[in-house]
Each structure stands twice: as C-alpha cells, then as structure tokens.
Amino acid sequence: QVQFVESGGGLVQPGGSLRLSCAASGRTFSSYYMGWFRQAPGKEREFVAAISWSGGSKYYADSVKGRFTISRNNAENSVYLQMNSPKPEDTAVYYCNKHPPENTWWGQGTQVTVSS
C-alpha cells in the first residue's frame, strides 16, 4: 500500500507559474512509474504527465506539452509538477498516483484554479 499527499495548489493567473508536490509513503516508490492526473468539474479524471523510475523518460498529454514539467526525487519519495503558462482550462483538482494508476491509492488532490 502506498499513500500520496498532494500540495502546492492555489490560485494562479494565466501565464504565471505554480509547482505541485506529491509526497509518497512506502518503500517501493522508486519502483513505480509515477503520474499526475487531474479532474475538472463535471469531467472525468484525465492523464497529465508521467515519469519513469529513473526520471529519464517523461510523457505528457498534448494539452500540457511544452508548458508543464514532471520530475521526481526518489531519495525524498516525491514527485513534482512544474506548471508554467497555465491556462483557465487547466483549472482542476490535481492528483498523483503510480502510472498506470492504482484506484485504491488516490489521495485528496490539490486544487489549482487559473484565473485573472
């Protein structure tokens, strides 16, 4: 069992920046691909970005490619999402999980609101 705690969300202006953090419990963190996912009001949860065990491979949804950057620190059991130039359509609750996700491992998420 692994638990995730997301943080760093808030209100950000379009074109600004925000860094989300995810702290994971469990000694097997480094063995998983990790991902960020998001759920906007009235929509299904969707994939945002993923990163391999070593951090050498990264994958992004087309909607965030070139604006968001995923990274991880296995020594600190943490994964991050740097959000640059966010848009109003990026407003959502953001979650981290292994990739592909384990449905019983979802945390509370962190709310990101992009608005001027």
C-alpha positions as CSV (number, residue, x, y, z in Angstrom):
1,Q,0.0,0.0,0.0
2,V,1.2,3.5,-0.9
3,Q,-0.3,6.8,0.1
4,F,0.1,10.1,-1.7
5,V,-0.3,13.6,-0.3
6,E,-0.5,16.4,-2.9
7,S,0.2,20.0,-2.1
8,G,1.1,23.3,-3.8
9,G,-2.2,24.2,-5.4
10,G,-3.9,27.5,-5.3
11,L,-5.0,30.5,-7.4
12,V,-2.7,31.4,-10.2
13,Q,-3.0,33.9,-13.0
14,P,-2.9,32.9,-16.7
15,G,0.7,33.0,-17.8
16,G,2.0,32.6,-14.2
17,S,3.6,29.5,-12.7
18,L,2.9,27.0,-10.0
19,R,4.7,24.0,-8.6
20,L,2.8,21.0,-7.3
21,S,4.4,18.5,-5.0
22,C,3.4,14.9,-4.1
23,A,4.8,13.1,-1.1
24,A,4.6,9.3,-1.1
25,S,4.8,6.8,1.7
26,G,6.1,3.3,1.2
27,R,9.4,1.9,0.4
28,T,8.6,0.8,-3.1
29,F,8.1,4.4,-4.5
30,S,11.2,4.2,-6.7
31,S,10.0,1.1,-8.5
32,Y,6.9,2.8,-10.0
33,Y,6.4,5.0,-12.9
34,M,4.6,8.0,-11.4
35,G,2.0,10.2,-12.9
36,W,0.0,13.4,-12.4
37,F,-3.7,13.3,-13.2
38,R,-6.4,16.0,-13.0
39,Q,-10.2,16.2,-12.7
40,A,-12.1,19.3,-13.7
41,P,-15.7,19.9,-12.5
42,G,-18.1,17.8,-14.5
43,K,-15.4,15.9,-16.3
44,E,-13.6,12.6,-15.8
45,R,-10.2,12.3,-14.4
46,E,-7.5,12.6,-17.1
47,F,-3.8,11.9,-17.5
48,V,-1.5,14.9,-17.4
49,A,2.1,13.6,-17.2
50,A,4.2,10.6,-16.3
51,I,7.8,9.8,-15.4
52,S,9.8,6.6,-15.4
53,W,11.6,5.1,-12.4
54,S,14.9,6.9,-13.1
55,G,13.3,10.1,-14.4
56,G,14.9,9.5,-17.8
57,S,11.6,9.2,-19.7
58,K,8.8,11.6,-19.4
59,Y,5.4,11.7,-21.1
60,Y,2.8,14.5,-21.4
61,A,-0.7,15.0,-22.5
62,D,-0.9,17.1,-25.7
63,S,-2.8,19.8,-23.8
64,V,0.2,20.5,-21.4
65,K,3.2,19.6,-23.6
66,G,5.7,22.4,-23.6
67,R,4.2,24.1,-20.5
68,F,4.3,21.5,-17.7
69,T,7.3,19.6,-16.5
70,I,7.2,16.5,-14.3
71,S,10.2,15.5,-12.1
72,R,10.9,13.2,-9.2
73,N,13.3,12.7,-6.3
74,N,13.4,9.1,-5.2
75,A,15.5,9.8,-2.2
76,E,12.7,12.0,-0.9
77,N,9.8,9.8,-2.2
78,S,8.5,12.9,-4.1
79,V,7.2,13.8,-7.5
80,Y,6.6,17.3,-8.8
81,L,4.7,19.1,-11.5
82,Q,6.0,22.5,-12.6
83,M,3.2,24.4,-14.3
84,N,4.3,27.2,-16.5
85,S,2.0,29.5,-18.5
86,P,-1.2,27.8,-17.1
87,K,-4.5,28.5,-18.9
88,P,-8.0,28.7,-17.4
89,E,-8.7,25.2,-18.9
90,D,-6.0,23.8,-16.6
91,T,-8.3,24.5,-13.6
92,A,-8.9,21.2,-11.8
93,V,-8.0,19.1,-8.8
94,Y,-4.6,17.5,-9.4
95,Y,-3.7,14.1,-8.2
96,C,-0.6,12.0,-8.2
97,N,-0.5,8.2,-8.4
98,K,1.5,5.4,-10.0
99,H,1.2,5.2,-13.7
100,P,-1.0,3.5,-14.7
101,P,-2.9,4.4,-11.6
102,E,-3.9,2.1,-8.8
103,N,-7.6,3.0,-8.0
104,T,-7.2,2.4,-4.3
105,W,-4.3,4.8,-3.9
106,W,-5.8,8.1,-4.9
107,G,-5.2,10.9,-2.4
108,Q,-7.2,14.1,-1.7
109,G,-5.6,16.0,-4.5
110,T,-4.7,19.7,-4.6
111,Q,-7.0,22.3,-6.2
112,V,-5.5,24.5,-9.0
113,T,-7.5,27.5,-10.2
114,V,-6.2,29.5,-13.1
115,S,-8.0,32.9,-13.3
116,S,-7.2,36.6,-13.6
